[in-house]
Every structure is written in structure tokens, then in C-alpha cells.
Amino acid sequence: MALQELREPTYVRLAELMHGSVGLSFSVAKKPLVASRLAPRLQRLGLDSYDAYVDLISGTNDAGEFQMAVDLLTTNETYFFREPAHFDLLEAELGRLRPQRLRLWSAASSFGDEAYSLAMLLADLQQAGRIGADWSLLGTDISERVLHSAVGAVYPEDRLRHVTPERLRRYCLRGTEGSAGLVQMQARLRERVAFGQLNLCRPIEALGPFDAVFLRNVLIYFDAPTKQAVVERVLSQLRPGGLFFIGTAEGRVSGVAGLEVLAPGAFRKAAA
Ligand SMILES: C[S@@+](CC[C@H](N)C(=O)[O-])C[C@H]1O[C@@H](n2cnc3c(N)ncnc32)[C@H](O)[C@@H]1O
């Protein structure tokens, strides 16, 4: 069955749906990319037109396929200790403050690599007596698929290429035979990290206050007004004086008051 081309009105309908529901912003220039990302899925479903697919994901009882479309149109790419300067900055800050209680949020956690990297850092700091024992992390994402995987906490070894050998020994279990090449986070890290579904483009119920929030490599999907609204929503869950991180390639946070720039992609929320 030949797949019809993605026509302009259908593309506009799809772009409006994605923007209205999850804040994703697709310009006209992205039409070929969107078409090629979705084409294999349409063929798998036996659909010969993008119109039929947009009908399907607009329907009230096909949230599953809508999620699939979001997954196909975004990237879940992530790895342990991505953009390491942010982890160093957090470590220095915590070493200075020596907090007894800590709550951290990985606000677009994907498969959980970022949250477990933070958990390794906090576990090390606790062991060194530089923070107290009362610490935990929350990882949230819009995609149920990645969250399910994050709870299982099993990763291909390659994603841990920036994890030190000591941390690998201390916090990871290596797979054998059937699971060779895979690594699982140990229970003592897993029990510190909770995961839940959260759409950053909807009002956020009281989750915080958090001491630090990582909102990295997700703002790139949003247009300027959405980006600003998401940042403000997320910052409302950060305590005054807390640290806020975005991806270093995501530009500046504009129009948001009360943020002191510490380093590329790293900010401190003004004290109350
Ligand atoms: C590239 S990953 C970033 C992972 C991690 N923060 C990092 O920097 O390595 C982007 C994640 O944002 C999620 N995402 C996209 N739109 C979202 C939304 N509206 N609300 C919550 N998460 C969203 C995607 O599902 C994806 O897992």
C-alpha cells in the first residue's frame, strides 16, 4: 500500500494538536522530518494517509497512539553525566552548604539516566559526610514508555560511558549471559528515585519545593511563549536560592525574573 504524501492542511492539524496538547512546536520547515519520522508507524498500522493517522491520535480513546506519536516526534536521547559541568557545580554547592535534607527533580527525565547520575552523586556525598542521609529524587516525563524503563533501571553499558569505574562498582550490577552488555542500578539507588508522568505544558500540582531542578534538553521542542510558561511553572516548584539547570545548547531563559546566571545553562533562583 503506497503512503500518500503529508499534505499541508494535515500537517497544520498535526502541528496544532501537538502544540495544544504537549507544547511541541513544528514549523513548516519541519514537515519533511515529521513525515519521515511517522511514515514507518503508519505503514506498521496499515494506514495509507497521514489524515487517517491524525484522526486516530486526535480521538479521545487513543491516548496510547498519541503517546507513540509524541515519542516518534521527540528524541529521548540521554546518557549518564551528560553535560558534566552541571554535576560539578551542584557538587560544589552542596559541599559548601552541607544540607541535611535534599529533594531534586529531573523534570524531563527520559529513561532516568540523569536522575540516577544525580543519585550516584548524592550517595557519594552522603558517604563522605558532606550531606545528610535524607535525600531523594523525582524523575518525570510525558512518555510512559521511557518512565516504565526508568523504573526498571536497566541500561546498555554504553550509556554509562562517563561513569567512573568506582561508581560503576559501587552502584551498578553488571548483566551476565542473557543480559550481557546491560547494567542495572542497585536497589540502594533505585529506592531513592521515584518516577511519575507529568506534562510540562499543563499546570503542575504542588510537587516541591525542590532544592535543585534539572530541566535539560526539552525546552528545544517549545516555541518562545511555551518555553517561558514551562520555565515559570517549573521554577514555582524550586525553593528560593535553589539551583536550576537547562541544556547548555538551549539558549538563554528570557523573560523570567529572579534568576542569577551561574554558568552556561545553570542558574540560581533569587532568595525570597
Ligand atoms: C532529550 S530528552 C532529555 C533527557 C534528559 N533531561 C537529558 O538532558 O539527557 C527530552 C525528554 O523530554 C520529554 N518531553 C517532551 N515534551 C514533554 C512535555 N510536554 N512534558 C514532559 N516531558 C516532555 C520527552 O519525552 C523526552 O524524554
PDBQT file of the ligand as one rigid body, heavy atoms in Angstrom, charges set to zero:
ROOT
HETATM    1  C1  LIG A 301      16.133  14.608  25.043  1.00  0.00    +0.000 C 
HETATM    2  S1  LIG A 301      15.217  14.036  26.431  1.00  0.00    +0.000 S 
HETATM    3  C2  LIG A 301      16.117  14.831  27.761  1.00  0.00    +0.000 C 
HETATM    4  C3  LIG A 301      16.563  13.846  28.838  1.00  0.00    +0.000 C 
HETATM    5  C4  LIG A 301      17.478  14.436  29.926  1.00  0.00    +0.000 C 
HETATM    6  N1  LIG A 301      16.857  15.549  30.591  1.00  0.00    +0.000 N 
HETATM    7  C5  LIG A 301      18.821  14.826  29.357  1.00  0.00    +0.000 C 
HETATM    8  O1  LIG A 301      19.109  16.025  29.254  1.00  0.00    +0.000 OA
HETATM    9  O2  LIG A 301      19.600  13.929  29.000  1.00  0.00    +0.000 OA
HETATM   10  C6  LIG A 301      13.729  15.002  26.306  1.00  0.00    +0.000 C 
HETATM   11  C7  LIG A 301      12.547  14.400  27.050  1.00  0.00    +0.000 C 
HETATM   12  O3  LIG A 301      11.510  15.387  27.138  1.00  0.00    +0.000 OA
HETATM   13  C8  LIG A 301      10.275  14.702  27.138  1.00  0.00    +0.000 C 
HETATM   14  N2  LIG A 301       9.193  15.652  26.835  1.00  0.00    +0.000 N 
HETATM   15  C9  LIG A 301       8.866  16.211  25.632  1.00  0.00    +0.000 A 
HETATM   16  N3  LIG A 301       7.790  17.015  25.777  1.00  0.00    +0.000 NA
HETATM   17  C10 LIG A 301       7.432  16.974  27.091  1.00  0.00    +0.000 A 
HETATM   18  C11 LIG A 301       6.391  17.594  27.844  1.00  0.00    +0.000 A 
HETATM   19  N4  LIG A 301       5.493  18.421  27.281  1.00  0.00    +0.000 N 
HETATM   20  N5  LIG A 301       6.321  17.311  29.166  1.00  0.00    +0.000 NA
HETATM   21  C12 LIG A 301       7.210  16.475  29.752  1.00  0.00    +0.000 A 
HETATM   22  N6  LIG A 301       8.213  15.863  29.081  1.00  0.00    +0.000 NA
HETATM   23  C13 LIG A 301       8.330  16.115  27.766  1.00  0.00    +0.000 A 
HETATM   24  C14 LIG A 301      10.474  13.614  26.093  1.00  0.00    +0.000 C 
HETATM   25  O4  LIG A 301       9.563  12.552  26.284  1.00  0.00    +0.000 OA
HETATM   26  C15 LIG A 301      11.938  13.203  26.331  1.00  0.00    +0.000 C 
HETATM   27  O5  LIG A 301      12.045  12.055  27.139  1.00  0.00    +0.000 OA
ENDROOT
TORSDOF 0
